[in-house]
Amino acid sequence: MISMINKYAAITCPAIMGKRINTSRYALFAMVCLFIATILPSCGIYTFRDVSIDYSKIKTVKIGYIENRARGYISPQLSPKLTDAVVQKINSYTKLTRTNADNADYQITGTITNYSVSTSAITNQQAAANRLTVGAHIILFNAVDNKTQEFDVSRDFDFAASLTLTQAEGQLMNDVVKNMSDEIFNRLFSNW
């Protein structure tokens, strides 16, 4: 194997062949990298989608509608889109069976608690950028262990000050839904 790598180095790197370089060290390094690249993916290295659920105990999930109770402006699109995105993630990345029964092993409810705009950048004493802050409060009730876990998630989304909130929503809604649903999913199932 090392002789094959040395031959490859001579073909691909002729500049180093004129110099006395210990290519066996590079060959060993290449073999270690190859080993790591082939072995580690099968070892369950952590990714953002790793799910820590004991499927021997937890089999069903009830996902409630994420209500919009933000003070001030309420985006009519956010609740249905965010609820749907969380449902899709749970369906795609877990083995849980979704149910509407009140005796589900996991019961997830939530509310949108913040949907506010603030100035994030000023240029020449005028607003240059605004920031939309979206927050949600999520409750996970584990009926098997009779435990409740509550957490808040919040994300900021910047947009040009020349845009109205309605215009910015048109541009930002997909990012808001994707980022918030990712954050909610990770906090629910990945112990983030």
N, C-alpha and C positions, 0 to 999 in steps of 0.2 A: 504494500500500500504506500509506504513512504517513497519507494523508488518511482511509483506512478506519479505521485505528487511532485517529486523532484523533476521528472520529465515534463510535467505540465508547467512547472515554474520556468523551465528553460525555454519552452515554446512561447508562453505568454509574457514572460519578463526577460527578454534577451539582455536588457541592460544590466541586470544583476548577475548574469552568468560570467561576465568578464571580470567580476570582482570576486574575491573569496568571501562568500557569505555562507554561513552554516544553514543550508536549506532544510536540514532535518528538524531544526527548531521550528521553522515555519510549517513544515509538514505535520509535526506533532500538534501545533496550534490549530491547523486546519482540521485535523482529525477530531480534536476536542470540540471544536465549533460544530462540526457535523454531528457528533454524538449528542451534543446538547440540543441541536435543532431537531433531531429526530426523536429523542427520548422525552424531553420536557413537555411537548404538547399532550402526550398521553398520560402524564402524571397529574393532570388536573390543576395546572398552574392557574392562579386566580385571574379571572376576567371580570368585567363589570356586569356580566350576565350570570355569574355563578349564583346558584340558588341553594340556600341552606334550609331545606325542609325535610323533616323526617317523614317520608312518604309511608312508612309503616303505621304511623299514627294519624297523619293529616292527609285526608283524601278529598275533601270538598271545600269549596269557598263560595261565600255569598258576597257579592260586590254591590254595595249601595250606590245610588246616584250621588255624585259629588256636587252638593248644592253650592250656589254662589251667594254668599252672605257678606260680601265685601262692602265696606262702608263707602258711600259716595257712588261713583259710577259702577254699574254692573254690566259686564259684557255678556250679551245674550248667547253668544257662540261658545264661550269658554266652558261652561259646565258640561254640556253634552259631548263636546269634543274631548275634553280631558277625561271624562268618565269612560268614553269609548276607547281612548288610547290606553288607559290603565287596564281595561278588560282585555284588549288585544294583547298587551304584553304578558298578562297573566296566562292567557290561553296559549300564547306562543312559547313562553319560556318556563312553564311549570307543567307538572303532570296532574294538577288539581282539576277536579271536575266542578264546573260551575253549577250552582243551584240557587234557587230562590227560597229554599227552606230555611226556617229560623234556627234549625239545629245544625247548620253547617259547621265544620271543624274550624274554619277561619271565617270571620265576619269583618268585612272592611267597610268603613264609612268615612266620609270626609266632607269638609266644607272649604270653599275658597274664602279666605279671610282678608286678603289684601289685593287690591287692584288699583294702584295709585301711580301718579305721574309726578316726577320732580325734575328739576333742572340738574343736568350732570356736567355741563361744560358751558363756560361763558367766554365769549370773544368780543372785544371792543364794547364791553359793558352790555352785551346782549346775549341771550341764550343761544348757544350754538348746537347743543344736543340736550335731549331730554331722556329720562330713564323711566321705563315702565317697570314697576316692581309688582310681582305676582307672588302671593303666598297662600299656602293651604295648610289646614290642620287635618291630620289623618289619624284614624283610630283603628287598630287591629285587635279584635277580640279572638283569643285562642280558646275555643270552647273545650278542647281536650284537656288543656292544663289549667283552665279557668283563670287566664291571665289577660290583662289588657295592656297594650302598648300604644302610647300616643306620641306623636312627633309633629313638628312643624317643618315645612319645606318652603324655601323662598328663593326666587331667582330674579335677577335684574336683566332688562333688555333695553339697550340704548337705541335711540332713533333721532333723526335730524329734527331740530327745533322748528324747521319750516313746515313740518308735517302736522296735521291735526291728529288727535288720538284715533279717530276713525280711520284715517289714511295709514297710520302706523300699525293699527291692528291688522289691516289687510296684509301688510308686509310681514308682520311679526307672529301672527297667530300660529302658523305651523311650527315655528321655533319654540314658542311658548308651550304649546301642547307637548312637543317632543321632549323638551328639557324637563318640564314639570313631571311628565309621566315617567321618564327615566329616573328622576330623583325619587319619586314616590316608590317605584318598583324596587330600586336599590335599597331604600330604607326598610321596606317591608320584608324583603326576602334575602338580602345579601349582608345583613348586619352592618350596614354602613353607618 
